[in-house]
Amino acid sequence: NGGYCSTANVIEAVRLANALTSLRYGGIPVLRDLHDAATACIGHGNDSELITVFAMLDIGTRLGELPDGVTQTPVQDDITRELKRLKLTKYKTTVAQTIELDLRENFKVKSKEAAFIDLNRSVFFNRLSFIGIHFATEHRVSQDKSDWKEIWELRWTPEADIQAAESVLKGETVEVACTYCLKEQLEDCADIEKAAKLLRVAYSCNLPSGFGLALSALQRLASNSDNFEKTVSAAWELSVLIRYRDLRKVDVNPLESLLEQLFLRACLVLNDCAGWDDKAAKNIVTAINAMHSISQTDSDTVNDGEWVNSLLTLAFRDDKNAVLSGLSFAVLLERGLVSEERCGIEVSRRLSPGIPADIGAGWFEGMSMRNRYALLSRTQLWRELDGYISGLDADEFKRSLVFLRRAFSGFEPREKNSIAELLGEIWGIVPDDVSAVLLDELNEDETSALDGLNDFDFDF
């Protein structure tokens, strides 16, 4: 392993190993004796330099393999053929290795097989993962408009060999086994979100027959779906697939009409699902943001006007969850669909002294979830918020802190400084002085006041 060791130390290590096994009435040194002797005589009592050597000698990284012609299960044979065809044989080792794929066609090569080798690799990795053979693990990376790029970590283990042998019960090849698993899961599927994910599996694994089955199951479930979050999740899966277009050489045109249907269905059930408490509303917040994203990226497919009408209804209703109403209002404000005059009226109404603390502060929390720079440019909004907080009594103020602290927790330091400067102008104080006070450490009385909130009964 690159270290130095004298011949005398090796001789003494062999003698010590024999002596240790004699003490245990053994005939030949066992692995434990060899480790102890090497540690004492070669590592000078410290095994830190020998740990790597022990791992390489005792276990190693090489895997045994059967020669061609020796009987294996059909799935194992298929995997071996695919590894050779896709030039992945060198990755069949216990040492984890990373491979980066470019799913686009390579125009610099002559053969069609070489032009789409990375795409075929991706299909192979997805198929293995779906049928439970743990050889390839995909690493999700943030990439702007880079749907063609994938990063996988490859590592073959003895367990993967066992999983490959067991997969013969599902089919004679990886593709057949994958199709069988997909069909089996679709037959018992009663969840629109799961059906959409299985459709994406069929797409990623390039299973034409499974693609049709998944599409039929999703169409069947879409007509009766009344769950906003799951409907949006299914629509999001379709939106991602459509975004790939011809990248995976699968026709996605049938998905556009289904996406339009799911999007419309989500618009219709939004207001019916917006009356839940704040804990349940968290998932709806994520779904609303996803719907807004779909309305922008798939504007040629979905009915954006219906989505705007749903947001308008929710934004100006008082009987729905305040956080969701505030978020809907923020989306409309971001898209320029609310005039300055109407914005001032709604802010004044929502943050008026007669509005309960949790509702007013909750509405502001929802509104602050999007486009904060637009909020920072509206001085009148902060005047209304300042007047609203100033008019609360002690108990109402403490109740409002639950929502206000949660709303401001996501603001970045520079955004908080901008708010401090705005409030300084409203109060007639030098903005820098306000920032200094807010950024200063809490004194003993202020810390005690915050600790006292732990004992406050918020009646939730």
Salt bridges, closest charged atoms under 4 A:
GLU12 OE2 - ARG15 NH1 3.22
ASP33 OD1 - ARG24 NH1 2.10
ASP58 OD2 - HIS35 NE2 2.70
ASP68 OD1 - LYS84 NZ 3.76
ASP78 OD1 - ARG81 NH2 3.43
GLU82 OE1 - ARG85 NH2 2.75
GLU100 OE2 - LYS149 NZ 3.99
ASP102 OD2 - ARG104 NH2 2.97
GLU113 OE2 - ARG85 NH1 2.63
ASP118 OD1 - ARG121 NH1 3.25
GLU138 OE2 - ARG140 NH1 3.42
GLU150 OE2 - ARG248 NH2 2.58
GLU153 OE1 - HIS139 NE2 3.57
GLU175 OE2 - ARG127 NH2 3.88
ASP191 OD2 - LYS230 NZ 2.64
GLU193 OE2 - LYS197 NZ 3.99
GLU237 OE1 - ARG200 NH1 3.05
GLU256 OE2 - ARG245 NH1 2.83
ASP304 OD2 - ARG335 NH2 2.50
ASP318 OD1 - ARG349 NH1 2.80
ASP318 OD1 - ARG350 NH1 3.63
ASP319 OD2 - ARG317 NH2 2.69
GLU334 OE2 - HIS292 NE2 3.76
GLU334 OE1 - ARG370 NE 2.96
GLU340 OE2 - ARG378 NH2 3.08
GLU346 OE2 - ARG349 NH2 2.76
GLU346 OE2 - ARG350 NE 2.86
GLU365 OE2 - ARG406 NE 2.71
GLU412 OE1 - ARG414 NH1 2.65
GLU415 OE1 - ARG372 NH1 3.72
